[in-house]
Amino acid sequence: MRANPIFCLIPRGLLAGVIVLSVCGLAHGVTVGNNIVAPNSLAGAEGNTDLGYPFSVAGTMRYQQVYNASQFGAVPSGGELITQIAFRPDGIYGYGFTHTIGNIQIDLSTTAGAPGSLSLTFANNVGVNDKTVFNGALTLTSADTGPAGGPRNFDILIPLATPFFYNPAAGNLLMDIRNFSDGNSGGTIIPELDAAVGASSQMGRVWALDANATAALFPSWQDTVGMVTAFTVAPAPEPATWAVLGLGGFLVARRGRLSRG
């Protein structure tokens, strides 16, 4: 096959430049992130309670936690991707650990549900943009470092297998966890995590002692308690980023095929 002279005349330097621009643009759009602590008031302070649910539980659990959209004021207009969730050990009852939860599913969605008024029926709280961001075995670990008495460092990390696009203007953020594994097996028992309770927490939860439950059994299983959480957010890739990346890949593949023709 005769090589197309147009493609043969593309300088190698130009191809290299396209590749570099593609990679740099993609990295800027996906991996560069900032942390947002919810509630904002506890970014540098210890919460007023502790919480073992939903990770440290005998049996299985369905657990939903809602975060007020007001806590995501640092997210630019239009929204960003949430790429990681992190927690920290309680300043008093926490300790270093490594523990593998055999099977857990974590979903995120935008919800009209609010702290202190979540429905006891789980499906009523889930938004239409519900997305499973993690599903499978999850190893949690902490070195339990930070100031004595707290707040400890956010080193209990859950990188999301699938990032979630969140726009605070569309509603509050719901984290929906189904822990299908006995939380007290799989390594060192997971300690109490830093948490907050009360209207000032800007968080709320509802839960059931069964990962497959469709509703909480009692009204008291819905309250304004929540784990203090750090979300890593990053800009969503712009269409131009994917276009440049695709162009770079096409030119490289095309030149390689023609050089062998």
Salt bridges, closest charged atoms under 4 A:
ASP144 OD1 - ARG152 NE 2.93
ASP176 OD1 - ARG62 NE 2.82
ASP176 OD2 - ARG178 NH2 3.94
ASP194 OD2 - ARG88 NE 2.79
ASP223 OD1 - ARG205 NE 2.82
